[in-house]
């Protein structure tokens, strides 16, 4: 079954997020520990988080 245009767009968004995360992983070692902690806290507080997106995907059967 072919994917809809909307599904392809969402998959492209996932690719964009993965690219951003790879860039973050490269930059993180250059940050001092206090900045790493601050960014970690910021990431934890972001809404929605990946868990919420995964839950939304799992609940739409």
C-alpha distance matrix in Angstrom:
0.0 3.8 6.6 9.3 12.7 14.2 12.1 13.0 16.5 16.8 15.9 18.5 20.9 20.5 21.4 24.3 25.6 25.4 27.4 29.9 30.3 31.0 33.6 35.2 35.5 37.4 39.7 40.5 43.0 45.1 45.6 48.6 48.0 48.9 46.2 43.6 44.5 44.3 40.9 39.7 41.0 39.4 36.0 36.4 37.3 34.4 32.2 29.5 29.3 26.4 27.0 26.5 23.2 22.0 23.4 21.7 18.2 19.3 20.8 17.8 16.3
3.8 0.0 3.8 6.6 9.4 11.6 9.8 9.9 13.5 14.5 13.5 15.6 18.3 18.4 19.0 21.7 23.4 23.4 25.0 27.5 28.4 29.0 31.3 33.1 33.7 35.4 37.5 38.6 41.2 43.1 43.6 46.7 46.5 47.2 44.4 42.0 43.1 42.7 39.1 38.3 39.7 37.8 34.5 35.3 36.0 32.9 30.9 28.2 28.2 25.4 26.5 26.0 22.4 21.7 23.5 21.5 18.2 20.0 21.5 18.5 17.7
6.6 3.8 0.0 3.8 6.5 8.0 6.0 6.6 10.0 10.7 10.2 12.5 14.8 15.1 16.0 18.6 20.1 20.5 22.2 24.4 25.3 26.3 28.5 30.1 30.9 32.7 34.7 35.7 38.4 40.2 40.5 43.6 43.3 43.9 41.1 38.7 39.8 39.2 35.7 35.0 36.2 34.2 31.0 31.8 32.4 29.2 27.2 24.6 24.7 22.1 23.4 22.7 19.1 18.7 20.6 18.4 15.3 17.6 19.1 16.1 16.0
9.3 6.6 3.8 0.0 3.8 5.3 5.2 6.4 8.7 10.0 10.8 12.5 14.4 15.5 16.8 18.6 20.2 21.3 22.9 24.7 26.0 27.3 29.1 30.6 31.9 33.6 35.2 36.3 39.3 40.9 40.9 44.0 43.8 44.1 41.1 39.0 40.0 39.1 35.6 35.1 36.1 33.8 30.8 31.7 31.9 28.5 26.3 23.8 24.5 22.3 23.7 22.5 18.9 19.2 20.8 18.1 15.6 18.3 19.2 15.9 16.4
12.7 9.4 6.5 3.8 0.0 3.8 5.5 5.1 6.2 8.7 9.9 10.5 12.5 14.4 15.3 16.6 18.6 20.0 21.1 22.7 24.5 25.8 27.2 28.8 30.5 32.0 33.4 34.7 37.8 39.0 39.1 42.3 42.4 42.6 39.4 37.6 38.7 37.6 34.1 34.0 35.0 32.4 29.6 30.9 30.9 27.4 25.3 23.1 23.9 22.1 24.0 22.7 19.0 19.9 21.9 19.1 16.9 20.1 21.0 18.0 19.1
14.2 11.6 8.0 5.3 3.8 0.0 3.8 5.4 5.0 6.3 8.6 9.8 10.6 12.5 14.3 15.3 16.7 18.5 20.0 21.2 22.7 24.5 25.9 27.1 28.9 30.7 31.8 32.8 36.1 37.4 37.2 40.2 40.1 40.0 37.0 35.2 36.0 34.8 31.4 31.2 32.0 29.4 26.7 27.8 27.6 24.1 21.8 19.5 20.6 19.1 20.9 19.2 15.7 17.0 18.7 15.7 13.9 17.3 18.0 15.2 16.9
12.1 9.8 6.0 5.2 5.5 3.8 0.0 3.8 5.4 5.1 6.2 8.6 9.8 10.6 12.5 14.3 15.4 16.6 18.5 20.0 21.1 22.7 24.6 25.7 27.1 29.1 30.6 31.4 34.5 36.1 36.0 39.0 38.7 38.9 36.0 33.9 34.8 33.9 30.5 29.9 30.9 28.7 25.6 26.6 26.9 23.5 21.4 18.9 19.4 17.2 18.9 17.8 14.1 14.6 16.6 14.2 11.7 14.8 16.2 13.6 14.9
13.0 9.9 6.6 6.4 5.1 5.4 3.8 0.0 3.8 5.4 5.0 6.2 8.7 9.8 10.5 12.4 14.3 15.3 16.5 18.5 20.0 21.1 22.8 24.4 25.8 27.3 29.0 30.2 33.2 34.7 34.9 38.1 38.1 38.6 35.5 33.4 34.7 33.9 30.3 30.0 31.4 29.1 26.0 27.4 27.9 24.4 22.8 20.5 20.7 18.4 20.6 19.9 16.2 16.7 19.3 17.2 14.7 17.8 19.6 17.2 18.4
16.5 13.5 10.0 8.7 6.2 5.0 5.4 3.8 0.0 3.8 5.4 5.0 6.3 8.8 9.8 10.5 12.5 14.3 15.3 16.6 18.5 20.1 21.3 22.7 24.6 26.1 27.3 28.6 31.8 32.9 33.0 36.2 36.3 36.5 33.3 31.5 32.7 31.6 28.0 28.1 29.2 26.6 23.8 25.4 25.6 22.0 20.4 18.4 19.0 17.3 19.8 18.8 15.1 16.5 19.1 16.7 15.0 18.5 19.9 17.8 19.7
16.8 14.5 10.7 10.0 8.7 6.3 5.1 5.4 3.8 0.0 3.8 5.3 5.0 6.4 8.7 9.7 10.6 12.5 14.3 15.3 16.6 18.5 20.1 21.1 22.7 24.7 25.9 26.7 30.0 31.4 31.2 34.2 34.0 34.1 31.1 29.2 30.1 29.1 25.6 25.3 26.4 24.0 21.0 22.3 22.6 19.1 17.4 15.1 15.5 13.6 16.0 15.1 11.4 12.7 15.3 13.2 11.5 15.1 16.7 15.0 17.1
15.9 13.5 10.2 10.8 9.9 8.6 6.2 5.0 5.4 3.8 0.0 3.8 5.3 5.0 6.3 8.7 9.9 10.6 12.4 14.3 15.3 16.6 18.6 19.9 21.1 23.0 24.7 25.6 28.6 30.2 30.4 33.5 33.3 33.9 31.0 28.7 30.0 29.4 25.8 25.3 26.8 24.7 21.5 22.9 23.7 20.4 19.2 17.0 16.5 14.0 16.5 16.4 12.7 13.1 16.2 14.8 12.4 15.6 17.9 16.4 18.0
18.5 15.6 12.5 12.5 10.5 9.8 8.6 6.2 5.0 5.3 3.8 0.0 3.8 5.4 5.0 6.3 8.7 9.8 10.5 12.4 14.3 15.3 16.7 18.5 20.0 21.4 22.9 24.4 27.3 28.6 29.0 32.3 32.5 33.1 29.9 27.9 29.5 28.7 25.0 25.0 26.7 24.3 21.3 23.3 24.0 20.5 19.7 17.9 17.6 15.5 18.6 18.5 14.9 15.9 19.1 17.7 15.8 19.0 21.2 19.8 21.6
20.9 18.3 14.8 14.4 12.5 10.6 9.8 8.7 6.3 5.0 5.3 3.8 0.0 3.8 5.3 4.9 6.3 8.6 9.8 10.6 12.4 14.3 15.4 16.5 18.5 20.2 21.2 22.4 25.6 26.8 26.7 29.9 30.0 30.2 27.0 25.2 26.5 25.5 21.9 22.0 23.4 20.9 17.9 19.9 20.4 16.8 16.0 14.4 14.3 12.7 15.9 15.6 12.3 14.0 17.1 15.6 14.4 17.9 19.8 18.8 21.1
20.5 18.4 15.1 15.5 14.4 12.5 10.6 9.8 8.8 6.4 5.0 5.4 3.8 0.0 3.8 5.4 5.1 6.2 8.6 9.8 10.5 12.3 14.3 15.2 16.5 18.6 20.1 20.8 23.9 25.6 25.5 28.6 28.4 28.9 26.0 23.7 25.0 24.5 20.9 20.4 22.1 20.1 16.8 18.4 19.5 16.3 15.8 13.9 12.9 10.5 13.6 14.1 10.8 11.6 15.2 14.5 12.9 15.9 18.4 17.9 19.9
21.4 19.0 16.0 16.8 15.3 14.3 12.5 10.5 9.8 8.7 6.3 5.0 5.3 3.8 0.0 3.8 5.5 5.1 6.2 8.6 9.8 10.6 12.5 14.2 15.3 16.8 18.7 20.0 22.8 24.3 24.8 28.1 28.3 29.2 26.2 23.9 25.7 25.4 21.6 21.4 23.6 21.6 18.4 20.5 21.9 18.8 18.7 17.1 15.9 13.5 16.8 17.6 14.5 15.1 18.7 18.2 16.4 19.3 22.0 21.3 23.1
24.3 21.7 18.6 18.6 16.6 15.3 14.3 12.4 10.5 9.7 8.7 6.3 4.9 5.4 3.8 0.0 3.8 5.4 5.1 6.3 8.7 10.0 10.7 12.4 14.4 15.7 16.8 18.4 21.5 22.5 22.8 26.2 26.6 27.2 23.9 22.1 24.0 23.2 19.4 19.9 21.9 19.5 16.6 19.2 20.2 16.9 17.2 16.1 15.3 13.7 17.4 17.9 15.0 16.4 19.9 19.2 18.1 21.2 23.5 23.0 25.2
25.6 23.4 20.1 20.2 18.6 16.7 15.4 14.3 12.5 10.6 9.9 8.7 6.3 5.1 5.5 3.8 0.0 3.8 5.4 5.0 6.2 8.7 9.9 10.5 12.4 14.4 15.4 16.2 19.5 20.8 20.7 23.8 23.9 24.4 21.3 19.2 20.8 20.1 16.4 16.4 18.4 16.2 13.1 15.6 16.8 13.7 14.2 13.1 11.8 10.3 14.1 14.9 12.5 13.9 17.4 17.2 16.5 19.3 21.7 21.7 24.1
25.4 23.4 20.5 21.3 20.0 18.5 16.6 15.3 14.3 12.5 10.6 9.8 8.6 6.2 5.1 5.4 3.8 0.0 3.8 5.4 5.0 6.2 8.7 9.8 10.5 12.6 14.4 15.2 18.0 19.8 20.2 23.4 23.5 24.5 21.6 19.2 21.0 21.0 17.3 16.9 19.5 17.9 14.5 16.8 18.7 16.1 16.9 15.8 13.7 11.5 14.9 16.5 14.2 14.7 18.4 18.7 17.5 19.9 22.7 22.9 24.8
27.4 25.0 22.2 22.9 21.1 20.0 18.5 16.5 15.3 14.3 12.4 10.5 9.8 8.6 6.2 5.1 5.4 3.8 0.0 3.8 5.4 5.1 6.3 8.7 10.0 10.9 12.7 14.4 17.1 18.3 19.2 22.6 23.3 24.4 21.3 19.2 21.6 21.4 17.6 18.0 20.7 18.9 16.0 18.8 20.5 17.8 19.1 18.3 16.5 14.8 18.4 19.8 17.5 18.3 22.0 22.1 20.9 23.5 26.2 26.2 28.2
29.9 27.5 24.4 24.7 22.7 21.2 20.0 18.5 16.6 15.3 14.3 12.4 10.6 9.8 8.6 6.3 5.0 5.4 3.8 0.0 3.8 5.4 5.1 6.2 8.8 10.0 10.7 12.2 15.4 16.3 16.5 19.9 20.6 21.3 18.0 16.2 18.6 18.0 14.2 15.0 17.5 15.4 12.9 16.0 17.5 14.8 16.5 16.2 14.6 13.8 17.4 18.7 16.9 18.3 21.6 21.8 21.3 23.9 26.3 26.6 29.0
30.3 28.4 25.3 26.0 24.5 22.7 21.1 20.0 18.5 16.6 15.3 14.3 12.4 10.5 9.8 8.7 6.2 5.0 5.4 3.8 0.0 3.8 5.4 4.9 6.2 8.7 9.9 10.3 13.4 15.1 15.3 18.4 18.5 19.6 16.7 14.2 16.4 16.5 12.8 12.7 15.7 14.3 11.3 14.0 16.2 14.1 16.1 15.7 13.3 12.1 15.5 17.4 16.1 16.9 20.2 21.0 20.5 22.7 25.3 26.1 28.3
31.0 29.0 26.3 27.3 25.8 24.5 22.7 21.1 20.1 18.5 16.6 15.3 14.3 12.3 10.6 10.0 8.7 6.2 5.1 5.4 3.8 0.0 3.8 5.4 5.1 6.4 8.9 10.1 12.4 14.2 15.3 18.6 19.2 20.8 18.0 15.5 18.2 18.7 15.2 15.2 18.5 17.4 14.7 17.4 19.8 17.9 19.9 19.5 17.0 15.4 18.6 20.8 19.3 19.6 23.1 24.0 23.1 25.1 28.1 28.7 30.6
33.6 31.3 28.5 29.1 27.2 25.9 24.6 22.8 21.3 20.1 18.6 16.7 15.4 14.3 12.5 10.7 9.9 8.7 6.3 5.1 5.4 3.8 0.0 3.8 5.5 5.2 6.4 8.7 11.2 12.1 13.2 16.8 18.0 19.4 16.2 14.4 17.5 17.5 14.0 15.0 18.2 16.8 14.7 17.9 19.9 17.9 20.3 20.3 18.3 17.4 20.8 22.6 21.2 22.1 25.5 26.2 25.6 27.9 30.5 31.1 33.2
35.2 33.1 30.1 30.6 28.8 27.1 25.7 24.4 22.7 21.1 19.9 18.5 16.5 15.2 14.2 12.4 10.5 9.8 8.7 6.2 4.9 5.4 3.8 0.0 3.8 5.4 5.1 5.9 9.2 10.4 10.6 14.0 14.7 15.9 12.9 10.8 13.7 13.9 10.4 11.3 14.6 13.4 11.4 14.7 16.8 15.3 18.1 18.5 16.2 15.9 19.0 21.0 20.2 21.2 24.3 25.2 25.1 27.2 29.7 30.6 32.9
35.5 33.7 30.9 31.9 30.5 28.9 27.1 25.8 24.6 22.7 21.1 20.0 18.5 16.5 15.3 14.4 12.4 10.5 10.0 8.8 6.2 5.1 5.5 3.8 0.0 3.8 5.5 5.4 7.5 9.9 10.7 13.9 14.2 16.3 13.8 11.1 14.1 15.2 12.0 12.1 15.7 15.4 13.2 15.8 18.5 17.5 20.3 20.4 17.6 16.7 19.5 22.0 21.3 21.7 24.8 26.2 25.8 27.5 30.3 31.4 33.4
37.4 35.4 32.7 33.6 32.0 30.7 29.1 27.3 26.1 24.7 23.0 21.4 20.2 18.6 16.8 15.7 14.4 12.6 10.9 10.0 8.7 6.4 5.2 5.4 3.8 0.0 3.8 5.8 6.8 8.2 10.3 13.8 15.1 17.3 14.8 12.7 16.2 17.1 14.2 14.9 18.6 18.0 16.2 19.1 21.6 20.5 23.3 23.6 21.1 20.2 23.2 25.5 24.6 25.1 28.3 29.5 29.0 30.8 33.6 34.6 36.6
39.7 37.5 34.7 35.2 33.4 31.8 30.6 29.0 27.3 25.9 24.7 22.9 21.2 20.1 18.7 16.8 15.4 14.4 12.7 10.7 9.9 8.9 6.4 5.1 5.5 3.8 0.0 3.8 5.7 5.7 7.2 10.9 12.7 14.5 11.6 10.2 13.9 14.4 11.8 13.3 16.7 15.9 14.9 18.1 20.2 19.3 22.4 23.1 20.9 20.7 23.7 25.8 25.2 26.1 29.2 30.3 30.2 32.1 34.7 35.7 38.0
40.5 38.6 35.7 36.3 34.7 32.8 31.4 30.2 28.6 26.7 25.6 24.4 22.4 20.8 20.0 18.4 16.2 15.2 14.4 12.2 10.3 10.1 8.7 5.9 5.4 5.8 3.8 0.0 3.8 5.4 5.4 8.5 9.5 11.5 9.1 7.0 10.6 11.7 9.4 10.3 13.9 13.9 13.0 15.7 18.1 17.8 21.2 22.0 19.5 19.6 22.2 24.5 24.4 25.1 27.9 29.4 29.5 31.1 33.6 35.1 37.3
43.0 41.2 38.4 39.3 37.8 36.1 34.5 33.2 31.8 30.0 28.6 27.3 25.6 23.9 22.8 21.5 19.5 18.0 17.1 15.4 13.4 12.4 11.2 9.2 7.5 6.8 5.7 3.8 0.0 3.8 5.5 7.9 9.1 12.1 10.6 8.7 12.2 14.0 12.5 13.0 16.6 17.1 16.4 18.7 21.3 21.4 24.8 25.6 22.9 22.7 25.1 27.7 27.6 28.1 30.9 32.6 32.6 33.9 36.6 38.1 40.2
45.1 43.1 40.2 40.9 39.0 37.4 36.1 34.7 32.9 31.4 30.2 28.6 26.8 25.6 24.3 22.5 20.8 19.8 18.3 16.3 15.1 14.2 12.1 10.4 9.9 8.2 5.7 5.4 3.8 0.0 3.8 6.7 9.4 11.8 9.9 9.4 13.1 14.2 12.9 14.5 17.6 17.7 17.6 20.3 22.5 22.4 25.9 27.0 24.7 24.9 27.5 29.8 29.7 30.5 33.3 34.7 34.9 36.5 39.0 40.4 42.7
45.6 43.6 40.5 40.9 39.1 37.2 36.0 34.9 33.0 31.2 30.4 29.0 26.7 25.5 24.8 22.8 20.7 20.2 19.2 16.5 15.3 15.3 13.2 10.6 10.7 10.3 7.2 5.4 5.5 3.8 0.0 3.8 6.5 8.1 6.1 6.2 9.7 10.6 9.9 11.7 14.5 14.7 15.2 17.8 19.7 20.0 23.7 25.0 22.9 23.6 26.0 28.1 28.4 29.5 31.9 33.4 34.0 35.6 37.8 39.4 41.8
48.6 46.7 43.6 44.0 42.3 40.2 39.0 38.1 36.2 34.2 33.5 32.3 29.9 28.6 28.1 26.2 23.8 23.4 22.6 19.9 18.4 18.6 16.8 14.0 13.9 13.8 10.9 8.5 7.9 6.7 3.8 0.0 3.8 5.6 5.5 6.3 8.9 10.2 10.8 12.3 14.5 15.5 16.5 18.5 20.3 21.4 25.1 26.7 24.6 25.6 27.6 29.7 30.4 31.4 33.6 35.3 36.1 37.5 39.6 41.4 43.9
48.0 46.5 43.3 43.8 42.4 40.1 38.7 38.1 36.3 34.0 33.3 32.5 30.0 28.4 28.3 26.6 23.9 23.5 23.3 20.6 18.5 19.2 18.0 14.7 14.2 15.1 12.7 9.5 9.1 9.4 6.5 3.8 0.0 3.8 5.5 5.0 6.2 8.6 9.9 10.4 12.4 14.2 15.2 16.4 18.5 20.1 23.8 25.3 23.0 24.1 25.6 27.9 29.0 29.8 31.7 33.7 34.7 35.7 37.7 39.8 42.3
48.9 47.2 43.9 44.1 42.6 40.0 38.9 38.6 36.5 34.1 33.9 33.1 30.2 28.9 29.2 27.2 24.4 24.5 24.4 21.3 19.6 20.8 19.4 15.9 16.3 17.3 14.5 11.5 12.1 11.8 8.1 5.6 3.8 0.0 3.8 5.4 5.2 6.3 8.7 9.8 10.7 12.4 14.3 15.5 16.9 18.7 22.4 24.3 22.4 24.1 25.6 27.4 28.8 30.0 31.6 33.4 34.7 35.9 37.6 39.7 42.4
46.2 44.4 41.1 41.1 39.4 37.0 36.0 35.5 33.3 31.1 31.0 29.9 27.0 26.0 26.2 23.9 21.3 21.6 21.3 18.0 16.7 18.0 16.2 12.9 13.8 14.8 11.6 9.1 10.6 9.9 6.1 5.5 5.5 3.8 0.0 3.8 5.4 5.0 6.1 8.4 9.8 10.4 12.1 14.2 15.4 16.5 20.3 22.2 20.5 22.1 24.1 25.7 26.7 28.1 30.0 31.4 32.7 34.2 35.9 37.7 40.5
43.6 42.0 38.7 39.0 37.6 35.2 33.9 33.4 31.5 29.2 28.7 27.9 25.2 23.7 23.9 22.1 19.2 19.2 19.2 16.2 14.2 15.5 14.4 10.8 11.1 12.7 10.2 7.0 8.7 9.4 6.2 6.3 5.0 5.4 3.8 0.0 3.8 5.5 5.2 6.0 8.6 9.8 10.4 12.2 14.3 15.4 19.1 20.6 18.4 19.5 21.4 23.4 24.4 25.4 27.4 29.1 30.1 31.4 33.4 35.3 37.9
44.5 43.1 39.8 40.0 38.7 36.0 34.8 34.7 32.7 30.1 30.0 29.5 26.5 25.0 25.7 24.0 20.8 21.0 21.6 18.6 16.4 18.2 17.5 13.7 14.1 16.2 13.9 10.6 12.2 13.1 9.7 8.9 6.2 5.2 5.4 3.8 0.0 3.8 5.5 5.0 6.2 8.5 9.8 10.6 12.5 14.4 18.0 19.8 17.6 19.2 20.5 22.4 24.0 25.0 26.5 28.4 29.8 30.9 32.5 34.7 37.4
44.3 42.7 39.2 39.1 37.6 34.8 33.9 33.9 31.6 29.1 29.4 28.7 25.5 24.5 25.4 23.2 20.1 21.0 21.4 18.0 16.5 18.7 17.5 13.9 15.2 17.1 14.4 11.7 14.0 14.2 10.6 10.2 8.6 6.3 5.0 5.5 3.8 0.0 3.8 5.4 5.2 6.2 8.7 10.0 10.8 12.5 16.3 18.3 16.9 19.0 20.6 21.9 23.4 25.0 26.4 27.9 29.5 30.9 32.3 34.3 37.2
40.9 39.1 35.7 35.6 34.1 31.4 30.5 30.3 28.0 25.6 25.8 25.0 21.9 20.9 21.6 19.4 16.4 17.3 17.6 14.2 12.8 15.2 14.0 10.4 12.0 14.2 11.8 9.4 12.5 12.9 9.9 10.8 9.9 8.7 6.1 5.2 5.5 3.8 0.0 3.8 5.4 4.9 6.1 8.6 9.8 10.5 14.3 16.1 14.4 16.2 18.3 19.7 20.6 22.3 24.1 25.4 26.7 28.4 29.9 31.7 34.6
39.7 38.3 35.0 35.1 34.0 31.2 29.9 30.0 28.1 25.3 25.3 25.0 22.0 20.4 21.4 19.9 16.4 16.9 18.0 15.0 12.7 15.2 15.0 11.3 12.1 14.9 13.3 10.3 13.0 14.5 11.7 12.3 10.4 9.8 8.4 6.0 5.0 5.4 3.8 0.0 3.8 5.4 5.1 6.2 8.7 10.1 13.6 15.1 12.8 14.3 15.8 17.7 19.0 20.2 21.8 23.6 24.9 26.1 27.8 29.9 32.6
41.0 39.7 36.2 36.1 35.0 32.0 30.9 31.4 29.2 26.4 26.8 26.7 23.4 22.1 23.6 21.9 18.4 19.5 20.7 17.5 15.7 18.5 18.2 14.6 15.7 18.6 16.7 13.9 16.6 17.6 14.5 14.5 12.4 10.7 9.8 8.6 6.2 5.2 5.4 3.8 0.0 3.8 5.4 5.1 6.3 8.8 12.3 14.2 12.5 14.9 15.9 17.2 19.1 20.6 21.7 23.3 25.2 26.3 27.5 29.8 32.6
39.4 37.8 34.2 33.8 32.4 29.4 28.7 29.1 26.6 24.0 24.7 24.3 20.9 20.1 21.6 19.5 16.2 17.9 18.9 15.4 14.3 17.4 16.8 13.4 15.4 18.0 15.9 13.9 17.1 17.7 14.7 15.5 14.2 12.4 10.4 9.8 8.5 6.2 4.9 5.4 3.8 0.0 3.8 5.5 5.2 6.4 10.1 12.3 11.3 13.9 15.7 16.4 17.8 19.9 21.1 22.2 24.1 25.7 26.8 28.6 31.7
36.0 34.5 31.0 30.8 29.6 26.7 25.6 26.0 23.8 21.0 21.5 21.3 17.9 16.8 18.4 16.6 13.1 14.5 16.0 12.9 11.3 14.7 14.7 11.4 13.2 16.2 14.9 13.0 16.4 17.6 15.2 16.5 15.2 14.3 12.1 10.4 9.8 8.7 6.1 5.1 5.4 3.8 0.0 3.8 5.4 5.3 8.8 10.2 8.4 10.5 12.5 13.6 14.7 16.5 18.2 19.4 20.9 22.5 24.0 25.8 28.7
36.4 35.3 31.8 31.7 30.9 27.8 26.6 27.4 25.4 22.3 22.9 23.3 19.9 18.4 20.5 19.2 15.6 16.8 18.8 16.0 14.0 17.4 17.9 14.7 15.8 19.1 18.1 15.7 18.7 20.3 17.8 18.5 16.4 15.5 14.2 12.2 10.6 10.0 8.6 6.2 5.1 5.5 3.8 0.0 3.8 5.6 8.4 9.7 7.6 10.1 10.9 12.1 14.1 15.6 16.6 18.2 20.1 21.2 22.4 24.7 27.5
37.3 36.0 32.4 31.9 30.9 27.6 26.9 27.9 25.6 22.6 23.7 24.0 20.4 19.5 21.9 20.2 16.8 18.7 20.5 17.5 16.2 19.8 19.9 16.8 18.5 21.6 20.2 18.1 21.3 22.5 19.7 20.3 18.5 16.9 15.4 14.3 12.5 10.8 9.8 8.7 6.3 5.2 5.4 3.8 0.0 3.8 6.4 8.6 8.1 11.5 12.3 12.3 14.5 16.7 17.2 18.3 20.7 22.0 22.6 24.7 27.9
34.4 32.9 29.2 28.5 27.4 24.1 23.5 24.4 22.0 19.1 20.4 20.5 16.8 16.3 18.8 16.9 13.7 16.1 17.8 14.8 14.1 17.9 17.9 15.3 17.5 20.5 19.3 17.8 21.4 22.4 20.0 21.4 20.1 18.7 16.5 15.4 14.4 12.5 10.5 10.1 8.8 6.4 5.3 5.6 3.8 0.0 3.8 6.0 6.1 9.5 11.2 10.9 12.2 14.9 15.8 16.3 18.5 20.4 21.1 22.7 26.0
32.2 30.9 27.2 26.3 25.3 21.8 21.4 22.8 20.4 17.4 19.2 19.7 16.0 15.8 18.7 17.2 14.2 16.9 19.1 16.5 16.1 19.9 20.3 18.1 20.3 23.3 22.4 21.2 24.8 25.9 23.7 25.1 23.8 22.4 20.3 19.1 18.0 16.3 14.3 13.6 12.3 10.1 8.8 8.4 6.4 3.8 0.0 2.9 5.2 8.7 10.0 8.4 9.9 13.0 13.4 13.4 15.9 18.0 18.2 19.7 23.1
29.5 28.2 24.6 23.8 23.1 19.5 18.9 20.5 18.4 15.1 17.0 17.9 14.4 13.9 17.1 16.1 13.1 15.8 18.3 16.2 15.7 19.5 20.3 18.5 20.4 23.6 23.1 22.0 25.6 27.0 25.0 26.7 25.3 24.3 22.2 20.6 19.8 18.3 16.1 15.1 14.2 12.3 10.2 9.7 8.6 6.0 2.9 0.0 3.8 6.7 7.9 5.9 7.0 10.3 10.8 10.6 13.0 15.2 15.5 16.9 20.3
29.3 28.2 24.7 24.5 23.9 20.6 19.4 20.7 19.0 15.5 16.5 17.6 14.3 12.9 15.9 15.3 11.8 13.7 16.5 14.6 13.3 17.0 18.3 16.2 17.6 21.1 20.9 19.5 22.9 24.7 22.9 24.6 23.0 22.4 20.5 18.4 17.6 16.9 14.4 12.8 12.5 11.3 8.4 7.6 8.1 6.1 5.2 3.8 0.0 3.8 5.4 5.4 6.6 8.8 10.1 11.0 12.8 14.5 15.7 17.4 20.5
26.4 25.4 22.1 22.3 22.1 19.1 17.2 18.4 17.3 13.6 14.0 15.5 12.7 10.5 13.5 13.7 10.3 11.5 14.8 13.8 12.1 15.4 17.4 15.9 16.7 20.2 20.7 19.6 22.7 24.9 23.6 25.6 24.1 24.1 22.1 19.5 19.2 19.0 16.2 14.3 14.9 13.9 10.5 10.1 11.5 9.5 8.7 6.7 3.8 0.0 3.8 5.4 5.1 6.1 8.5 9.9 10.7 12.3 14.2 15.8 18.5
27.0 26.5 23.4 23.7 24.0 20.9 18.9 20.6 19.8 16.0 16.5 18.6 15.9 13.6 16.8 17.4 14.1 14.9 18.4 17.4 15.5 18.6 20.8 19.0 19.5 23.2 23.7 22.2 25.1 27.5 26.0 27.6 25.6 25.6 24.1 21.4 20.5 20.6 18.3 15.8 15.9 15.7 12.5 10.9 12.3 11.2 10.0 7.9 5.4 3.8 0.0 3.8 5.5 5.1 6.1 8.6 9.9 10.4 12.1 14.5 16.9
26.5 26.0 22.7 22.5 22.7 19.2 17.8 19.9 18.8 15.1 16.4 18.5 15.6 14.1 17.6 17.9 14.9 16.5 19.8 18.7 17.4 20.8 22.6 21.0 22.0 25.5 25.8 24.5 27.7 29.8 28.1 29.7 27.9 27.4 25.7 23.4 22.4 21.9 19.7 17.7 17.2 16.4 13.6 12.1 12.3 10.9 8.4 5.9 5.4 5.4 3.8 0.0 3.8 5.5 5.0 6.2 8.7 9.8 10.4 12.6 15.6
23.2 22.4 19.1 18.9 19.0 15.7 14.1 16.2 15.1 11.4 12.7 14.9 12.3 10.8 14.5 15.0 12.5 14.2 17.5 16.9 16.1 19.3 21.2 20.2 21.3 24.6 25.2 24.4 27.6 29.7 28.4 30.4 29.0 28.8 26.7 24.4 24.0 23.4 20.6 19.0 19.1 17.8 14.7 14.1 14.5 12.2 9.9 7.0 6.6 5.1 5.5 3.8 0.0 3.8 5.4 5.1 6.3 8.7 10.0 11.1 14.1
22.0 21.7 18.7 19.2 19.9 17.0 14.6 16.7 16.5 12.7 13.1 15.9 14.0 11.6 15.1 16.4 13.9 14.7 18.3 18.3 16.9 19.6 22.1 21.2 21.7 25.1 26.1 25.1 28.1 30.5 29.5 31.4 29.8 30.0 28.1 25.4 25.0 25.0 22.3 20.2 20.6 19.9 16.5 15.6 16.7 14.9 13.0 10.3 8.8 6.1 5.1 5.5 3.8 0.0 3.8 5.4 5.1 6.2 8.6 10.3 12.5
23.4 23.5 20.6 20.8 21.9 18.7 16.6 19.3 19.1 15.3 16.2 19.1 17.1 15.2 18.7 19.9 17.4 18.4 22.0 21.6 20.2 23.1 25.5 24.3 24.8 28.3 29.2 27.9 30.9 33.3 31.9 33.6 31.7 31.6 30.0 27.4 26.5 26.4 24.1 21.8 21.7 21.1 18.2 16.6 17.2 15.8 13.4 10.8 10.1 8.5 6.1 5.0 5.4 3.8 0.0 3.8 5.4 5.0 6.0 8.7 11.1
21.7 21.5 18.4 18.1 19.1 15.7 14.2 17.2 16.7 13.2 14.8 17.7 15.6 14.5 18.2 19.2 17.2 18.7 22.1 21.8 21.0 24.0 26.2 25.2 26.2 29.5 30.3 29.4 32.6 34.7 33.4 35.3 33.7 33.4 31.4 29.1 28.4 27.9 25.4 23.6 23.3 22.2 19.4 18.2 18.3 16.3 13.4 10.6 11.0 9.9 8.6 6.2 5.1 5.4 3.8 0.0 3.8 5.5 5.2 6.5 9.8
18.2 18.2 15.3 15.6 16.9 13.9 11.7 14.7 15.0 11.5 12.4 15.8 14.4 12.9 16.4 18.1 16.5 17.5 20.9 21.3 20.5 23.1 25.6 25.1 25.8 29.0 30.2 29.5 32.6 34.9 34.0 36.1 34.7 34.7 32.7 30.1 29.8 29.5 26.7 24.9 25.2 24.1 20.9 20.1 20.7 18.5 15.9 13.0 12.8 10.7 9.9 8.7 6.3 5.1 5.4 3.8 0.0 3.8 5.6 5.6 8.0
19.3 20.0 17.6 18.3 20.1 17.3 14.8 17.8 18.5 15.1 15.6 19.0 17.9 15.9 19.3 21.2 19.3 19.9 23.5 23.9 22.7 25.1 27.9 27.2 27.5 30.8 32.1 31.1 33.9 36.5 35.6 37.5 35.7 35.9 34.2 31.4 30.9 30.9 28.4 26.1 26.3 25.7 22.5 21.2 22.0 20.4 18.0 15.2 14.5 12.3 10.4 9.8 8.7 6.2 5.0 5.5 3.8 0.0 3.8 5.6 6.7
20.8 21.5 19.1 19.2 21.0 18.0 16.2 19.6 19.9 16.7 17.9 21.2 19.8 18.4 22.0 23.5 21.7 22.7 26.2 26.3 25.3 28.1 30.5 29.7 30.3 33.6 34.7 33.6 36.6 39.0 37.8 39.6 37.7 37.6 35.9 33.4 32.5 32.3 29.9 27.8 27.5 26.8 24.0 22.4 22.6 21.1 18.2 15.5 15.7 14.2 12.1 10.4 10.0 8.6 6.0 5.2 5.6 3.8 0.0 3.8 5.8
17.8 18.5 16.1 15.9 18.0 15.2 13.6 17.2 17.8 15.0 16.4 19.8 18.8 17.9 21.3 23.0 21.7 22.9 26.2 26.6 26.1 28.7 31.1 30.6 31.4 34.6 35.7 35.1 38.1 40.4 39.4 41.4 39.8 39.7 37.7 35.3 34.7 34.3 31.7 29.9 29.8 28.6 25.8 24.7 24.7 22.7 19.7 16.9 17.4 15.8 14.5 12.6 11.1 10.3 8.7 6.5 5.6 5.6 3.8 0.0 3.8
16.3 17.7 16.0 16.4 19.1 16.9 14.9 18.4 19.7 17.1 18.0 21.6 21.1 19.9 23.1 25.2 24.1 24.8 28.2 29.0 28.3 30.6 33.2 32.9 33.4 36.6 38.0 37.3 40.2 42.7 41.8 43.9 42.3 42.4 40.5 37.9 37.4 37.2 34.6 32.6 32.6 31.7 28.7 27.5 27.9 26.0 23.1 20.3 20.5 18.5 16.9 15.6 14.1 12.5 11.1 9.8 8.0 6.7 5.8 3.8 0.0
